Amino acid sequence: MYRTHTCGELNLSAAGKKVVLSGWVQRSRDLGGMTFIDLRDRYGITQLAFNTDTNKALCDEARKLGREFVIQAEGVVAERHSKNNKIPTGEIEIVVDKITVLNPAETPPFTIENETDGGDELRMKYRYLDIRRNPVRDNLILRHKMAQETRKYLSQQQFLEVETPVLIKSTPEGARDFIVPSRMNAGQFYALPQSPQTFKQLLMVAGIDRYFQIVKCFRDEDLRADRQPEFTQIDCEMAFIEQEDILNTFEGLIKHLFRSVLEVEFEGPFPRMTYDEAMGRYGNDKPDIRFGMRIRDLTGIAKGKDFKVFDSAEYIGGINANGCSEYTRKQLDELTEFVTRPQVGAKGLVWVKFNTDGTLKSTIDKFYTEDELKKWGEKFNAKPGDLILILAGGKLPTLKALGELRLEMGSRLNLRNKNTFAPLWVIDFPLLEWDEEAKRFFAMHHPFTSPKPEDFSKLDTTPGDVRANAYDMVINGVEVGGGSIRIHDQKLQKKMFQTLGFTDEEAEAQFGFLMNAFRFGAPPHGGIAFGFDRLTSLFAGLDSIRDVIAFPKNNSGRDIMIDSPAPVAQAALDELSLNVVKKG
């Protein structure tokens, strides 16, 4: 028997009991006559005590144990003289009468502590050591709990968990596929699924009217903090439903997760906001509504004063940074530098200070009178001490830049508290978006998304005005889930493919299996997929999904622990009828 108890469960009620513990040496303290070792396992830490006076040989043996040695300790539970109220086992220690080294350890490349000296790359290379640290292990425990609670809720709602294939057919639209060559079918390829989209729709045709799966998905795209080449979705689909059924069911899931995992309750339904409202008020289709600072449109009252920047702009808008009139020139220059970065894209920044003494100061004083600037202030409900920040240009890019500026100011003013949660639904997205370079429409979500029934006729006349029967769940400015009511009518699906520029032959080659299924009675259906990694990182108060994945890839899509991706032997390439062509 390696252990009778874990290192996190013993307390004073076990005093006098003979126990056996096993784990890793967290740290050792030699106090001359006494030596103490903190023994760690997944469940906690227990102090081991060795006394020179009672057993010098054992104490000398304990002093040889290094960090991360795997040991077994036998002894008697005793009350500690110096208690530690920061840990559950802090009132007791084990007076050891026997230790066994199960495995010695080299000195780890970074300290296995909550606050470590290891950088990201080093910790990813030795991820199995990093997981020994409490914060990383706690993230995995949180992930486990969220998965279990998800299954519990959906099972209670009569959903069936059904697995779908990982080796599928490559289809257009969306991100780039990961391609897998087939040895048995030389010159042909599988793709790894970006999502189980077509399969879950086929399950609806098959009569599985409530499906879910916590499923691995793959996208070969550039990475950032909230992206990995392989990621996990809570993938769901329902039949014989309308949009309202989806929103109510999965709002219930999110409320259940907050209640059961974080003990956070939400009163009443989540707010709902149309895509147009989100863009117009927040410059973002995933708005962070933890704070105000809404965008205001100044186009109508700011033009016509011989200020060329404004007179030539399609749109002029701004935000009110409450209490920031004391911003220095250096701080305002920093904001100008921020908005003119390529990823934000503004040409410059105009500001108006409503000083606490009642005076006004602006970068454009010579073009506008004080009375005119005060009218601007009325638009923003500006008070003494406020600072209005204004951008101008094309409407959509200016709104997006204002959205980025708003988030930057929210962060600077500490308005984005990670312990505050503000969920909402964003609805009524555009069905299509025009690509000027390709001179064609692309599906904003995917080609199976249904238009709003009242917009069907616009597909023939003004397809760019058609709204999608689509919805996103947004929490704290993060899109954690999205979905739509699907097209279940074969004729409408064919029309959608034509609008997206598919010929009948191309549509048949790519999606014939789905179109054929619709011939045999497809029910009205729709669904949603939640980014499980994103949702977990949000619950953990983290910015990167890498921290809630056991073995993540780095920003280059590499697993530096196992050194992957890596070349394969020529014999394997020959079997697959592949040649590697070096670029350049």
MIMAR-740587 format. One record per residue (C-alpha): residue number from 1; x, y, z. Coordinates in steps of 0.5 Angstrom, whole numbers, plus 500, padded with zeros to 3 digits. Example, Ala and Ser with C-alpha at 12.3 -4.5 7.8 and 13.67 -1.06 7.14 Angstrom:
2
TORZA resi  px  py  pz
TORZA    1 525 491 516
TORZA    2 527 498 514
***
This chain:
584
TORZA resi  px  py  pz
TORZA    1 500 500 500
TORZA    2 503 507 498
TORZA    3 499 511 502
TORZA    4 493 511 507
TORZA    5 491 518 506
TORZA    6 492 524 501
TORZA    7 497 530 503
TORZA    8 490 534 503
TORZA    9 485 531 508
TORZA   10 488 530 515
TORZA   11 487 534 521
TORZA   12 486 534 528
TORZA   13 481 529 529
TORZA   14 486 524 526
TORZA   15 491 525 532
TORZA   16 495 519 534
TORZA   17 493 515 528
TORZA   18 499 511 524
TORZA   19 499 513 517
TORZA   20 502 512 510
TORZA   21 503 518 505
TORZA   22 506 519 498
TORZA   23 508 525 494
TORZA   24 513 530 492
TORZA   25 518 534 496
TORZA   26 516 541 496
TORZA   27 521 544 500
TORZA   28 525 542 506
TORZA   29 527 546 513
TORZA   30 533 544 517
TORZA   31 533 547 524
TORZA   32 538 544 527
TORZA   33 535 539 532
TORZA   34 529 538 527
TORZA   35 528 538 520
TORZA   36 521 539 517
TORZA   37 519 537 510
TORZA   38 513 539 506
TORZA   39 510 533 502
TORZA   40 506 535 496
TORZA   41 501 531 492
TORZA   42 495 533 488
TORZA   43 490 534 494
TORZA   44 495 539 498
TORZA   45 501 539 503
TORZA   46 502 535 509
TORZA   47 508 537 514
TORZA   48 513 531 516
TORZA   49 517 532 522
TORZA   50 524 529 524
TORZA   51 527 529 530
TORZA   52 535 529 531
TORZA   53 534 527 539
TORZA   54 529 521 537
TORZA   55 532 518 531
TORZA   56 538 522 528
TORZA   57 539 517 523
TORZA   58 532 518 520
TORZA   59 533 525 520
TORZA   60 540 525 517
TORZA   61 536 521 511
TORZA   62 531 526 511
TORZA   63 536 532 510
TORZA   64 539 528 503
TORZA   65 532 529 500
TORZA   66 532 534 495
TORZA   67 526 538 491
TORZA   68 521 534 487
TORZA   69 524 527 490
TORZA   70 518 522 490
TORZA   71 518 519 497
TORZA   72 513 515 502
TORZA   73 513 517 509
TORZA   74 510 513 515
TORZA   75 509 516 522
TORZA   76 504 518 527
TORZA   77 499 524 526
TORZA   78 501 529 531
TORZA   79 498 536 533
TORZA   80 503 542 530
TORZA   81 506 547 535
TORZA   82 507 552 530
TORZA   83 500 552 526
TORZA   84 499 554 519
TORZA   85 492 557 518
TORZA   86 493 558 511
TORZA   87 493 550 509
TORZA   88 487 545 511
TORZA   89 492 541 514
TORZA   90 496 546 518
TORZA   91 494 544 525
TORZA   92 498 537 524
TORZA   93 504 534 522
TORZA   94 507 527 521
TORZA   95 512 525 526
TORZA   96 516 520 521
TORZA   97 519 513 523
TORZA   98 520 511 516
TORZA   99 522 514 509
TORZA  100 522 511 503
TORZA  101 525 514 496
TORZA  102 521 512 491
TORZA  103 524 516 486
TORZA  104 530 521 486
TORZA  105 529 527 482
TORZA  106 534 532 479
TORZA  107 533 539 480
TORZA  108 527 542 476
TORZA  109 529 548 471
TORZA  110 524 552 475
TORZA  111 521 553 482
TORZA  112 515 549 483
TORZA  113 511 554 487
TORZA  114 505 558 485
TORZA  115 509 564 483
TORZA  116 515 561 479
TORZA  117 521 563 476
TORZA  118 520 560 469
TORZA  119 518 563 463
TORZA  120 512 561 458
TORZA  121 517 557 453
TORZA  122 521 554 459
TORZA  123 514 552 463
TORZA  124 511 549 456
TORZA  125 517 545 455
TORZA  126 517 542 462
TORZA  127 509 542 462
TORZA  128 509 536 466
TORZA  129 512 540 471
TORZA  130 508 546 471
TORZA  131 502 542 472
TORZA  132 505 540 479
TORZA  133 504 548 481
TORZA  134 497 549 484
TORZA  135 495 555 479
TORZA  136 495 550 473
TORZA  137 493 544 477
TORZA  138 487 548 479
TORZA  139 485 550 472
TORZA  140 485 543 470
TORZA  141 480 542 476
TORZA  142 476 547 474
TORZA  143 476 545 467
TORZA  144 474 538 469
TORZA  145 468 541 474
TORZA  146 465 545 468
TORZA  147 465 539 463
TORZA  148 462 535 468
TORZA  149 456 540 470
TORZA  150 455 541 462
TORZA  151 454 534 462
TORZA  152 449 534 468
TORZA  153 445 540 465
TORZA  154 444 538 458
TORZA  155 443 531 460
TORZA  156 437 533 465
TORZA  157 435 537 458
TORZA  158 434 530 455
TORZA  159 440 532 450
TORZA  160 444 525 448
TORZA  161 452 526 447
TORZA  162 454 523 441
TORZA  163 461 522 438
TORZA  164 462 524 431
TORZA  165 468 523 426
TORZA  166 475 526 427
TORZA  167 477 524 419
TORZA  168 472 528 415
TORZA  169 472 531 408
TORZA  170 475 538 407
TORZA  171 470 543 405
TORZA  172 470 550 403
TORZA  173 468 556 408
TORZA  174 471 558 414
TORZA  175 478 557 417
TORZA  176 484 553 413
TORZA  177 483 545 414
TORZA  178 488 541 417
TORZA  179 489 536 412
TORZA  180 491 528 413
TORZA  181 493 524 407
TORZA  182 490 517 406
TORZA  183 495 511 405
TORZA  184 489 506 403
TORZA  185 487 512 398
TORZA  186 493 514 395
TORZA  187 493 522 393
TORZA  188 486 523 397
TORZA  189 486 526 404
TORZA  190 482 527 410
TORZA  191 481 533 414
TORZA  192 480 534 421
TORZA  193 474 538 423
TORZA  194 473 545 424
TORZA  195 467 543 428
TORZA  196 462 537 427
TORZA  197 457 542 423
TORZA  198 454 538 418
TORZA  199 454 531 422
TORZA  200 450 535 428
TORZA  201 445 537 422
TORZA  202 445 530 420
TORZA  203 443 527 427
TORZA  204 437 532 427
TORZA  205 435 529 420
TORZA  206 436 522 424
TORZA  207 431 524 429
TORZA  208 436 525 435
TORZA  209 433 531 436
TORZA  210 437 534 442
TORZA  211 445 533 441
TORZA  212 451 535 445
TORZA  213 458 533 445
TORZA  214 464 536 448
TORZA  215 469 535 442
TORZA  216 476 537 439
TORZA  217 476 541 433
TORZA  218 482 544 429
TORZA  219 483 550 425
TORZA  220 490 551 421
TORZA  221 490 559 423
TORZA  222 494 564 426
TORZA  223 494 564 433
TORZA  224 493 569 439
TORZA  225 492 568 446
TORZA  226 485 566 445
TORZA  227 486 561 439
TORZA  228 490 554 439
TORZA  229 490 550 433
TORZA  230 486 544 437
TORZA  231 481 547 441
TORZA  232 475 544 445
TORZA  233 467 546 443
TORZA  234 461 545 447
TORZA  235 457 543 441
TORZA  236 450 543 441
TORZA  237 444 542 436
TORZA  238 436 542 437
TORZA  239 430 540 432
TORZA  240 423 543 432
TORZA  241 425 549 435
TORZA  242 426 557 434
TORZA  243 431 562 436
TORZA  244 427 563 442
TORZA  245 428 556 445
TORZA  246 435 556 443
TORZA  247 437 562 447
TORZA  248 433 560 453
TORZA  249 436 553 453
TORZA  250 443 555 453
TORZA  251 442 561 457
TORZA  252 440 556 462
TORZA  253 446 552 461
TORZA  254 451 559 462
TORZA  255 447 560 469
TORZA  256 448 553 471
TORZA  257 455 553 470
TORZA  258 456 560 474
TORZA  259 451 558 479
TORZA  260 455 551 480
TORZA  261 462 553 479
TORZA  262 463 560 481
TORZA  263 457 561 486
TORZA  264 455 567 482
TORZA  265 447 568 481
TORZA  266 444 572 475
TORZA  267 437 575 476
TORZA  268 432 575 470
TORZA  269 434 574 463
TORZA  270 441 576 460
TORZA  271 440 583 456
TORZA  272 439 582 448
TORZA  273 442 587 443
TORZA  274 442 587 435
TORZA  275 449 587 431
TORZA  276 447 594 429
TORZA  277 446 596 436
TORZA  278 453 593 438
TORZA  279 457 596 433
TORZA  280 453 603 433
TORZA  281 454 603 441
TORZA  282 460 599 442
TORZA  283 464 599 435
TORZA  284 464 591 437
TORZA  285 460 585 435
TORZA  286 462 582 442
TORZA  287 461 588 447
TORZA  288 464 589 454
TORZA  289 458 592 458
TORZA  290 461 592 464
TORZA  291 462 599 463
TORZA  292 459 605 459
TORZA  293 463 610 455
TORZA  294 458 608 449
TORZA  295 460 611 442
TORZA  296 456 617 440
TORZA  297 455 620 433
TORZA  298 457 627 432
TORZA  299 457 627 424
TORZA  300 451 631 424
TORZA  301 453 637 428
TORZA  302 461 636 427
TORZA  303 461 637 419
TORZA  304 461 644 415
TORZA  305 466 648 420
TORZA  306 472 648 415
TORZA  307 475 642 419
TORZA  308 477 638 413
TORZA  309 479 632 417
TORZA  310 471 632 419
TORZA  311 468 635 413
TORZA  312 471 629 408
TORZA  313 469 624 413
TORZA  314 463 619 412
TORZA  315 463 618 420
TORZA  316 465 622 426
TORZA  317 464 619 433
TORZA  318 467 619 440
TORZA  319 467 617 447
TORZA  320 466 620 454
TORZA  321 472 618 458
TORZA  322 469 620 465
TORZA  323 474 624 470
TORZA  324 480 624 465
TORZA  325 480 632 464
TORZA  326 487 632 467
TORZA  327 490 627 462
TORZA  328 497 630 461
TORZA  329 499 632 454
TORZA  330 504 625 454
TORZA  331 498 621 456
TORZA  332 494 624 450
TORZA  333 500 623 446
TORZA  334 500 615 448
TORZA  335 492 615 446
TORZA  336 494 618 439
TORZA  337 499 613 438
TORZA  338 495 607 440
TORZA  339 489 609 435
TORZA  340 494 610 430
TORZA  341 497 603 430
TORZA  342 495 599 424
TORZA  343 491 594 428
TORZA  344 487 600 430
TORZA  345 487 604 424
TORZA  346 485 611 426
TORZA  347 488 617 422
TORZA  348 489 621 428
TORZA  349 485 623 435
TORZA  350 481 629 437
TORZA  351 480 631 444
TORZA  352 476 636 448
TORZA  353 477 637 455
TORZA  354 471 639 460
TORZA  355 476 642 465
TORZA  356 473 642 473
TORZA  357 474 650 473
TORZA  358 468 650 467
TORZA  359 473 652 462
TORZA  360 474 648 455
TORZA  361 480 646 451
TORZA  362 481 642 445
TORZA  363 485 640 439
TORZA  364 480 644 434
TORZA  365 479 650 438
TORZA  366 480 655 432
TORZA  367 475 651 428
TORZA  368 469 651 433
TORZA  369 467 656 438
TORZA  370 466 654 446
TORZA  371 458 654 445
TORZA  372 459 649 439
TORZA  373 463 644 443
TORZA  374 458 645 449
TORZA  375 453 642 444
TORZA  376 458 636 443
TORZA  377 458 635 451
TORZA  378 451 635 451
TORZA  379 451 629 446
TORZA  380 456 625 451
TORZA  381 452 628 458
TORZA  382 459 631 459
TORZA  383 461 634 466
TORZA  384 466 638 469
TORZA  385 472 633 469
TORZA  386 470 629 463
TORZA  387 475 628 457
TORZA  388 471 627 450
TORZA  389 475 623 445
TORZA  390 473 623 437
TORZA  391 475 619 431
TORZA  392 473 620 424
TORZA  393 473 617 417
TORZA  394 469 611 414
TORZA  395 464 609 418
TORZA  396 465 601 420
TORZA  397 473 602 421
TORZA  398 472 608 425
TORZA  399 467 605 429
TORZA  400 471 599 430
TORZA  401 477 604 432
TORZA  402 473 607 437
TORZA  403 471 600 440
TORZA  404 478 599 441
TORZA  405 479 606 444
TORZA  406 473 604 449
TORZA  407 476 598 451
TORZA  408 483 601 452
TORZA  409 480 607 456
TORZA  410 476 601 460
TORZA  411 483 598 462
TORZA  412 486 604 464
TORZA  413 481 606 468
TORZA  414 480 599 472
TORZA  415 473 598 469
TORZA  416 474 591 467
TORZA  417 474 587 473
TORZA  418 475 580 472
TORZA  419 470 578 478
TORZA  420 464 582 475
TORZA  421 461 578 469
TORZA  422 456 581 464
TORZA  423 453 576 459
TORZA  424 449 578 453
TORZA  425 446 576 447
TORZA  426 448 579 440
TORZA  427 443 577 435
TORZA  428 441 579 428
TORZA  429 447 579 425
TORZA  430 448 580 417
TORZA  431 447 573 413
TORZA  432 453 575 408
TORZA  433 459 580 408
TORZA  434 462 582 401
TORZA  435 469 581 399
TORZA  436 471 587 395
TORZA  437 477 583 393
TORZA  438 474 576 391
TORZA  439 468 580 388
TORZA  440 463 576 392
TORZA  441 459 574 398
TORZA  442 461 570 404
TORZA  443 457 567 409
TORZA  444 458 571 416
TORZA  445 457 565 420
TORZA  446 457 559 415
TORZA  447 453 557 409
TORZA  448 448 553 413
TORZA  449 445 559 417
TORZA  450 438 561 415
TORZA  451 436 568 414
TORZA  452 431 571 418
TORZA  453 424 569 415
TORZA  454 422 576 413
TORZA  455 428 577 409
TORZA  456 428 571 405
TORZA  457 426 575 399
TORZA  458 432 580 399
TORZA  459 436 574 397
TORZA  460 434 576 390
TORZA  461 435 583 390
TORZA  462 439 586 396
TORZA  463 443 580 399
TORZA  464 447 584 403
TORZA  465 441 587 407
TORZA  466 439 580 409
TORZA  467 439 578 417
TORZA  468 441 572 419
TORZA  469 437 568 424
TORZA  470 444 568 428
TORZA  471 446 569 435
TORZA  472 452 570 440
TORZA  473 453 569 447
TORZA  474 458 575 449
TORZA  475 461 575 456
TORZA  476 466 581 458
TORZA  477 467 582 451
TORZA  478 469 575 449
TORZA  479 465 571 445
TORZA  480 464 565 448
TORZA  481 459 562 444
TORZA  482 455 562 437
TORZA  483 450 559 433
TORZA  484 444 560 428
TORZA  485 438 557 426
TORZA  486 439 552 420
TORZA  487 437 552 413
TORZA  488 433 545 413
TORZA  489 429 546 406
TORZA  490 433 544 400
TORZA  491 431 549 395
TORZA  492 433 555 400
TORZA  493 440 551 401
TORZA  494 441 551 394
TORZA  495 439 558 393
TORZA  496 444 560 399
TORZA  497 450 556 395
TORZA  498 448 560 389
TORZA  499 448 567 393
TORZA  500 455 565 395
TORZA  501 458 563 388
TORZA  502 457 556 388
TORZA  503 455 552 382
TORZA  504 450 546 382
TORZA  505 456 542 381
TORZA  506 461 545 386
TORZA  507 455 545 391
TORZA  508 454 537 390
TORZA  509 461 535 390
TORZA  510 462 539 397
TORZA  511 455 538 400
TORZA  512 451 533 396
TORZA  513 451 528 402
TORZA  514 447 534 406
TORZA  515 443 536 401
TORZA  516 441 529 399
TORZA  517 439 528 407
TORZA  518 434 534 406
TORZA  519 430 530 401
TORZA  520 428 525 406
TORZA  521 425 530 411
TORZA  522 429 535 415
TORZA  523 426 538 421
TORZA  524 427 545 423
TORZA  525 433 545 427
TORZA  526 438 550 430
TORZA  527 444 550 435
TORZA  528 450 553 438
TORZA  529 457 552 440
TORZA  530 461 554 446
TORZA  531 468 555 446
TORZA  532 470 551 452
TORZA  533 477 553 453
TORZA  534 475 560 452
TORZA  535 469 559 457
TORZA  536 474 556 462
TORZA  537 479 561 462
TORZA  538 474 567 463
TORZA  539 471 563 469
TORZA  540 479 562 471
TORZA  541 480 570 470
TORZA  542 485 568 465
TORZA  543 487 572 459
TORZA  544 490 566 455
TORZA  545 486 559 453
TORZA  546 493 556 454
TORZA  547 493 556 461
TORZA  548 487 552 462
TORZA  549 489 546 457
TORZA  550 493 541 459
TORZA  551 498 541 454
TORZA  552 498 547 449
TORZA  553 501 549 443
TORZA  554 506 556 443
TORZA  555 504 562 438
TORZA  556 507 558 433
TORZA  557 503 552 433
TORZA  558 509 548 436
TORZA  559 509 543 442
TORZA  560 516 544 444
TORZA  561 515 539 450
TORZA  562 515 533 445
TORZA  563 518 537 439
TORZA  564 512 537 434
TORZA  565 510 538 428
TORZA  566 516 534 426
TORZA  567 519 531 420
TORZA  568 517 524 418
TORZA  569 521 518 415
TORZA  570 522 518 407
TORZA  571 519 511 408
TORZA  572 512 514 411
TORZA  573 512 519 405
TORZA  574 513 514 400
TORZA  575 507 510 403
TORZA  576 503 516 402
TORZA  577 505 518 395
TORZA  578 507 524 398
TORZA  579 513 529 396
TORZA  580 516 534 401
TORZA  581 517 541 397
TORZA  582 522 546 400
TORZA  583 519 553 399
TORZA  584 524 558 396
***
